[in-house]
Amino acid sequence: MQNLLQENTSAMLLNYVMNNVHDSISLIEQYLDNNNTEYQVHGNNIEIYPLEKNVIRIKFNSSEIIIISQAKEYSFDKINNHFFSQLQSLIS
């Protein structure tokens, strides 16, 4: 019984995390669409192609969201205004 409860809880948490990643990717896609920025989604990664700049990557893993530019990496624990401000500064 205990193992079954642990498996169900783990499955629910995994589903929650996966939905969060999916929801976060959707929010970022909407933001990029609204800013007329080209991008591609590959699984849990987004590649952004700003004009006249190098590719920017956004990677999702189990504990953080990472924006990777040529100069620096930026880590976030969630999608919020600070995340979008940093992204805007990189794509503009």
TORMARFI-778257 format. One line per 3 residues: number of its first residue (from 1); their letters; for each residue x, y, z of N, C-alpha, C. Coordinates in pm, 1 decimal. Atoms other than C-alpha are relative to their C-alpha. Layout:
BEGIN
NUM) A) X:Y:Z:X:Y:Z:X:Y:Z; ...
% end
This chain:
BEGIN
1) MQN) 82.8:-118.9:0.0:0.0:0.0:0.0:87.5:125.8:0.0; -89.4:-115.8:-10.0:279.8:242.6:92.9:69.4:24.8:-134.8; -65.9:-15.7:130.1:462.5:177.4:-236.5:-94.9:56.1:-104.0
4) LLQ) 99.7:-48.4:94.6:144.9:235.5:-434.9:-25.1:149.2:21.2; 20.1:-141.4:-32.6:90.3:567.2:-255.9:118.9:83.2:-47.6; -119.1:-71.7:45.0:449.8:673.4:-325.3:4.2:10.2:-152.2
7) ENT) 0.3:-1.8:146.5:418.9:578.8:-693.7:-102.7:98.5:-52.6; 104.0:-94.5:42.6:92.6:772.8:-730.1:41.5:143.3:26.3; -47.2:-134.3:-32.9:240.8:1075.7:-555.0:109.7:42.3:-95.8
10) SAM) -107.6:-31.8:94.9:551.2:1062.2:-775.3:-55.4:28.6:-138.0; 60.7:-21.2:131.7:337.8:1033.6:-1087.6:-72.3:133.3:-4.2; 69.8:-127.9:-4.5:126.5:1331.7:-980.0:98.5:115.2:-3.0
13) LLN) -101.3:-105.9:-0.1:435.2:1542.0:-906.7:65.5:13.4:-136.4; -60.8:-2.4:132.6:592.7:1446.0:-1239.3:-96.3:65.1:-99.1; 100.1:-58.9:88.0:270.0:1535.0:-1418.6:-10.6:150.4:23.8
16) YVM) 6.3:-142.1:-34.5:256.6:1869.7:-1234.5:119.0:74.3:-58.7; -120.8:-62.4:54.1:616.3:1951.4:-1331.2:-8.5:7.0:-151.9; 10.5:0.8:145.7:553.5:1848.6:-1692.3:-101.2:104.1:-46.7
19) NNV) 98.1:-101.7:35.9:240.3:2066.5:-1705.8:57.2:138.8:20.2; -62.1:-129.2:-23.4:434.3:2353.7:-1556.0:95.4:35.8:-112.6; -92.5:-25.2:110.5:703.0:2320.6:-1824.4:-78.7:31.8:-125.3
22) HDS) 81.8:-24.2:118.4:438.5:2296.7:-2095.7:-64.9:138.6:6.9; 62.2:-131.4:-17.3:256.1:2601.4:-1955.6:102.3:112.1:-14.8; -105.5:-100.3:10.0:582.1:2794.0:-1925.6:44.2:18.7:-144.6
25) ISL) -37.9:-9.0:141.3:679.0:2712.4:-2283.0:-107.5:75.2:-77.3; 109.5:-70.9:66.8:335.9:2830.6:-2398.7:3.8:149.8:28.4; -10.6:-142.0:-34.6:376.4:3160.4:-2211.2:114.1:67.5:-75.9
28) IEQ) -115.5:-55.6:71.0:719.3:3216.0:-2365.5:-29.8:10.2:-149.3; 37.6:-5.0:141.7:586.3:3128.9:-2712.4:-91.2:119.3:-27.7; 89.2:-114.4:17.6:307.4:3386.1:-2672.7:78.1:130.2:4.6
31) YLD) -82.1:-120.7:-13.3:559.2:3646.4:-2560.5:83.7:23.0:-125.9; -82.8:-12.8:120.2:789.5:3577.1:-2855.6:-84.9:32.9:-122.2; 91.0:-31.8:110.6:496.3:3580.2:-3100.1:-41.2:146.7:4.7
34) NNN) 40.9:-140.2:-14.7:380.0:3915.8:-2961.1:112.8:96.8:-32.9; -116.5:-84.4:29.8:733.6:4050.5:-3009.3:59.4:-30.5:-136.8; -43.9:33.1:136.7:762.7:3911.6:-3364.5:142.7:-53.6:-4.5
37) TEY) -133.2:59.8:-10.4:1065.8:3704.1:-3271.4:-7.7:-144.6:-46.7; -3.6:138.3:48.4:1155.1:3382.7:-3454.1:56.3:-92.0:107.6; -45.1:98.9:-97.9:1200.0:3071.3:-3241.5:-42.5:-138.4:-46.1
40) QVH) 40.9:139.7:17.4:1175.6:2692.8:-3241.8:1.8:-67.3:136.2; 5.8:78.1:-124.0:1075.6:2458.6:-2962.0:42.9:-142.1:-31.7; -48.7:137.7:12.9:1259.6:2127.1:-2925.8:-13.7:-65.4:136.7
43) GNN) 19.8:63.4:-130.9:1119.3:1924.5:-2636.5:-15.2:105.0:107.7; 1.6:-97.3:-109.1:1193.5:2126.5:-2322.2:98.9:113.6:-23.1; -94.5:-106.5:34.2:1421.0:2372.2:-2504.2:-62.1:91.7:-104.2
46) IEI) 43.3:-98.5:99.2:1350.1:2689.7:-2698.1:125.6:66.7:-55.0; -106.5:-75.3:65.2:1591.2:2839.9:-2950.5:-62.1:125.2:-58.6; 52.3:-130.1:44.1:1536.2:3209.0:-3022.0:100.9:61.1:-96.1
49) YPL) -85.3:-54.5:105.6:1670.6:3379.8:-3333.2:-26.9:149.5:-17.1; 20.9:-144.5:15.6:1677.9:3757.0:-3276.1:78.2:53.3:-120.9; -67.8:-58.9:115.1:1769.8:3971.1:-3576.4:134.9:58.4:41.9
52) EKN) -133.5:-58.5:-19.8:2138.9:4064.9:-3596.9:67.2:-41.7:130.7; -60.5:47.5:-124.7:2219.9:3868.4:-3279.3:15.9:-150.9:-5.6; -19.9:144.9:-9.1:2333.8:3520.3:-3182.9:-121.6:-69.0:61.1
55) VIR) 110.2:81.1:-52.3:2093.9:3241.0:-3093.0:-1.0:5.7:153.0; 21.0:5.3:-145.1:1951.9:3248.5:-2740.4:-76.3:-129.2:26.7; 66.2:126.0:-33.9:1849.8:2920.8:-2577.6:-63.8:10.5:138.1
58) IKF) 65.6:13.5:-130.1:1605.0:2856.4:-2298.1:-14.8:-149.0:25.2; 5.1:141.9:-36.4:1638.9:2520.8:-2123.2:-77.9:-15.4:130.2; 75.6:34.2:-120.2:1400.7:2371.2:-1870.5:56.5:-129.4:56.2
61) NSS) -32.6:125.7:-66.0:1521.8:2115.4:-1619.9:-85.1:-10.4:125.4; 91.4:28.0:-111.5:1368.8:1980.3:-1301.7:-5.0:109.8:105.3; -0.3:-97.5:-108.1:1467.4:2270.7:-1077.6:15.9:145.0:-44.6
64) EII) -20.4:-137.7:42.0:1531.2:2576.8:-1293.0:-22.7:19.1:-149.8; 11.4:-39.8:139.6:1486.9:2761.9:-1618.9:125.0:81.8:-29.1; -127.1:-66.4:30.6:1808.5:2876.2:-1784.9:-10.1:68.1:-135.9
67) IIS) -15.1:-72.0:125.3:1845.9:3145.2:-2048.8:149.3:2.4:-30.2; -140.5:8.4:37.7:2172.5:3091.2:-2234.8:23.6:92.0:-119.6; -41.0:-86.7:109.4:2318.3:3372.4:-2442.2:148.3:-23.9:-23.9
70) QAK) -142.5:19.4:27.7:2662.7:3391.8:-2596.9:86.4:51.6:115.0; -80.1:-62.4:-104.4:2785.3:3611.8:-2312.6:-20.0:-59.2:138.8; 29.7:34.5:-138.2:2614.6:3467.7:-2005.0:-118.4:-95.0:9.0
73) EYS) 116.2:82.3:-32.6:2368.9:3222.5:-1849.2:-75.4:65.5:115.2; 86.5:-56.9:-102.8:2074.6:3338.6:-1639.9:-92.3:-109.8:50.2; 83.3:105.7:-59.1:1892.6:3103.2:-1398.8:-119.9:61.1:71.0
76) FDK) 124.6:-42.4:-63.8:1534.0:3139.7:-1279.9:-68.5:-122.9:56.7; 75.1:112.2:-56.2:1318.3:2924.0:-1057.0:-143.9:-1.8:-49.6; 134.8:-4.9:55.9:996.4:3036.0:-1229.8:-6.2:109.3:-106.6
79) INN) 25.3:-103.6:99.4:858.3:3244.5:-1514.1:-68.4:116.0:71.9; 57.8:-117.4:-64.4:794.4:3595.1:-1382.9:44.2:125.2:-76.0; -36.4:-124.9:67.7:843.6:3961.8:-1474.0:150.3:15.1:-16.5
82) HFF) -146.5:-7.6:9.7:1215.9:3941.0:-1401.4:50.4:-85.5:-116.6; -36.5:87.1:111.2:1247.1:3650.4:-1645.1:-25.0:70.7:-133.2; 33.8:-64.7:126.3:1066.5:3840.9:-1922.2:80.6:128.3:-23.0
85) SQL) -85.8:-118.8:15.2:1266.7:4159.1:-1854.9:137.6:-39.7:-51.3; -131.7:47.6:45.2:1590.6:3965.1:-1896.1:-8.1:-48.4:-142.4; 16.8:49.2:136.3:1462.2:3793.5:-2208.7:-13.1:117.6:-97.3
88) QSL) 17.9:-116.9:87.3:1352.4:4128.3:-2356.0:132.6:71.0:-25.2; -128.7:-68.3:17.0:1695.5:4279.1:-2295.5:92.0:-77.8:-95.2; -84.0:81.9:88.2:1853.6:3988.7:-2483.7:-48.9:-1.8:-145.1
91) IS) 50.8:9.5:137.5:1622.1:3989.7:-2786.4:-12.5:136.1:-68.0; 16.2:-132.7:62.5:1600.2:4366.4:-2840.0:132.3:65.3:-34.0
% end
